[in-house]
Structures are given as C-alpha cells and as structure tokens.
Amino acid sequence: MRSVRMRILMTLLVLAVVGVGGWQLLPTQDSGGAVIKVGTTDTVTSLDPAGAYDAGSWALFSNVFQSLLTYVPGGASPVPDAARSCSFAKGSLVTYTCKLRDDLTFGSGARVTAEDVKFSFDRVKKIDSDVGPVSLFSTLKSVDAHDLTVTFHLSSPDATFPFKVATGAGSIVDHTRYPANALRLGSRVDGTGPYELTGYTKGKKVALSPNTRYKGAVSTGSPIELRYYSDPDALEKAWKAKDVQAATRQLPPAVLAALNTSDPDQRVYEAEAAETRNLYFDTRSGSPLHDTGVRRAMAWLIDRDRLAASVYDGTVEPLYSLVPTGITGHTTSFFDNYPARSAQKARELLKSAGVAVPVKFTYGYGLGSGAAAAEAKEVKRQLEASGLFEVDVKAFPWAEFQKQWAGGKLDAYAVGWVADYPDPDTFAGPLVGTGSTMNTGYSSKAVDDYIAASRQFADRSRVAGDFRDLQKAIAEDVPVIPLWQRKEYVVTSPDVGGGQFLADGDGVFRLWKLDWI
C-alpha cells in the first residue's frame, strides 16, 4: 500500500505506558479484534491522576479515564464527554457548572456521581504531589456536588479553566477505590474511559481492551498493547523487527531525518507540532545560578542552530520564546535580547555581577528522553568553551529525575514540554508562574499579573499582548532558556490507519483511532 503523509497543525503528540507491578486480568483480544502494538520511549510517573503531570502518564489517562470535557480532532474548544453540558455562569468567569451524564458506570458497576467528580478534583489539591498537576488548579477555590450537578468556584476569573478540566488532571476516579489524602498504589485503575487497563507489566507493556460500558464523546477502538522502550535505539530495533505496528516518541533523530514518505512498507505521519524543550534553572538563594547576571550570561552562550543540526539532524527548530511558533502569543524575545552567541558579553555580565569563574553547576536530564544525553554533552561543550562555566552532567531514570528537580536538587535541568491544551496559557503558568510545576523557585509579580490578566479573556485571540509582555520579562530574568520545538512523527505499518488522528494539539491521545485497514 502506498505510504501516506499527513501534515497536521498541532501542539503535541504524546504516548506512553505506565505504573508498577505486573498482572493480566483479561485476554487482550476478547473484543474480537487483533491487537495493535504501539512502541514509545515515554515513561509514566503514576497510574493515579493526582500523582502525575507528564506526557506519558496523561497519554494513558486519555484512554482509561474520562474527564467532564474532551476535544474532538481539530477542535479548539473542549466538548462534553462525561458531562452533558458545561458553562460559566452568565457574565462570570468565576463560577463554572457541569451537568453530568446519568449513564456512566465504573468497572465495579457503581454509578458515576457528581460526588465522584468533586472527590477527584479535591484530592488533586489535597494530595498536592510534587510531580502532580495541582498547579493547573491554582484558581480553583472549591467544588460543590449535588446529584448530577458539579459547580466549580474559582478564586479569580479564569477563561482557561474548561481547558484544564479536559486534561488528565480532570480524570474522574471512583471515590470508593481511591484514598482522599494519598496516592493510590498498585497497578490497577478504576475509570470510565474508552479503554480498560486489562494487563500491566512494569517497564514493558500495558494491555488495553475496549470498554464496552463507555458512554461519551468518542468511540471505542481496537485492542491496544503499549510497549515502551528504554531509549530511541531500542525503539528503532523493535520497529525494524516488526515487533510493533506503530512507533512514536521517539525514534532516533537520524532515523526521523531519513524517513521516506514514499516507502510502501510504512505510513509516515509528520505533524507540525509545538512540543518544546527548555533548560530550567534553580533561581533560589544559594544556587550557583541564583544571580540573574549568571543566567543571562548562559543565554549569550547557547547556540540553538548548532544544537538542532548536530544533535537532532534538523528534526527540531531553534526556539527563542516560551510560546512556540504557531501558537497565539509567540515571540522571539530571547533572540531579541541575545541575537548571537557572544562569550565577551557573557564575561562582562559575570564580571559586573562579581561572580568568580568558572561558575560550577550541575546539569540533570532524564534517561531515555530522546537525544537528551547527546544534547547535554553539546550544551556542556558550548558553555565550557567560553571558559566561564564548568558543568557537571548527571543522568537519572525518569521518575528519579522528576524527584531531583521537584526537590530542588539540581542547578539546571532540561525538560521537554508538550501542551496540556490548545492555548498559550499552558506554556506560561505551569512553567514560570509562582509555584510552577518546574520548581525553579522563580517568582515575579509582573509575570503572575500577565498570566492573570490573560485569563480574563474568553476570546483567546485577545491575549497575545499579555503573552508578549510575559515573554519579554522572562528573557530579562532568564529562569529558563528555550532550546527548541519539534515536529512529531508517527510511523505505522501499511495495514494500520488512524495515525493522523492520534493528537492535534489538544492534549488528548486517541488510541481508539488506530485501526486495521
């Protein structure tokens, strides 16, 4: 069959597998269809929605849990899923009410109630996991539940709140199966999504069977087996051996660069994505990177073009702002402030700050994260070539890496970011707002004010000015240096279709769209 090439404007593509332990509850082919095996290098932090805020975990949550809202392919605004309807109170962006469907049941047979929804949101805030999504609910003050009606009360106007409800953070769990004040341990889930988790082997695979009880905005699909691999080379080996029928996030850069859309033995889906990667800094007192002058000096030394060419074989694009190209509010604030690599300007900044050179600091990254090792080596080379910095590079397994930065144990750390929802807000509050999930210690009243101001506009086309000002401030303070954004690629065997619908910038990973041709 002829190879198909799809170019879709989107902000992300995520896929992964999950958890701890190992078990098999049901046959993976009891739906009568053949299993589609999907490979990825993403990893998952937790099977509990209150304890995970990473692309791998949320990719799974999109399929086994249900939120009040979701997105249809190509949609810019969320639509009802577990809800019949949702809306802000007339003339208000501080009261948001949803009417729940009356035909939802958990695997136990228990009916889903508004109390389950309230419980799910409340526990995210109560547990307040270091690596959880609590920062998304910074404006959520309280939740009321009555029969099938859920009312969210916000502390300030937040037009983006419906977007956040539609994310993995809004996953609805059974209040009789999950503890209110602690994460649920083990390797099982109780949700109402289009798939059931029917088997799990830590570090190897997840088995998903269509959920025959599912009621909502999407349809169920073919049985899926998610296989995850330790690094891109291992995924490439599995793809070449035909151990998987689909591969994504991430094959090695050289393999992506060489993909041939005319190859009849595969389908290649190329997405104009807005996944970004940033270098974050511990800005707290006592950190070697606490002084703004030190961080600005580093900004003068990063050569994004060389990074894109030498490490990523041209499969990424240099990025000079938090908000990527193609998203409302994109700017080139870092290029405006630091237009060309200059060791002289970096040296002058350090001298003015009275900082002794070389500045020594630790740089952390997650193992298996694409070309992170080669990237760290190149960033280290660029900084040390100036004679101004001495970089101690440290690699950690993903879960440990998250704990390291969440615990403030790293001076600098490179982390990829995929949009939670199709709005520039996802590249602001979670990354640079006070109390952000990236835990840099950075806090700016001006930046927080820009974020708050942008959330007062239900018409999201009106927020560009706030995000331009925000990114100008970030380029001055440099709590983070944007590195690159990249396209996403999905390759499938010629007899598997639907890869073009997996994601389109709305934070949902649609495994149910994959099917045999």
Secondary structure, DSSP 4 states (H G I P E B T S, - for coil): ----EEEEE-S--------SSEEE-S-TTTTSSPPEEEEE----S-SSGGG--SHHHHHHHHHHS--SEE--TT-SS-EESSEEEEEEPTT-SSEEEEEEPSS-B-TTSPBP-HHHHHHHHHHHHHH--TTSSGGGGTTEEEEEEETTEEEEEESS--TTHHHHHTSGGG----TTTS-SSSPPPSS-----SSEEEEEEETTTEEEEEE-TT--SSS-----EEEEE-SSHHHHHHHHHTTS-SEEES---HHHHHT--TT-TT-EEEEEEEEEEEEEEE--STTSTT-SHHHHHHHHTT--HHHHHHHTTTTSEEE--SSSPTTSTT---HHHHHS-S--HHHHHHHHHHHT--SSEEEEEEEETTSTTHHHHHHHHHHHHHTTTSEEEEEEEE-HHHHHHHHHTT--SEEEEEE--SSSSGGGGTHHHHSTT-TT------HHHHHHHHHHTT-SSGGG-HHHHHHHHHHHHHH-SEEEEEEEEEEEEE-TTEE-GGGS-SSSS---GGG-EE-
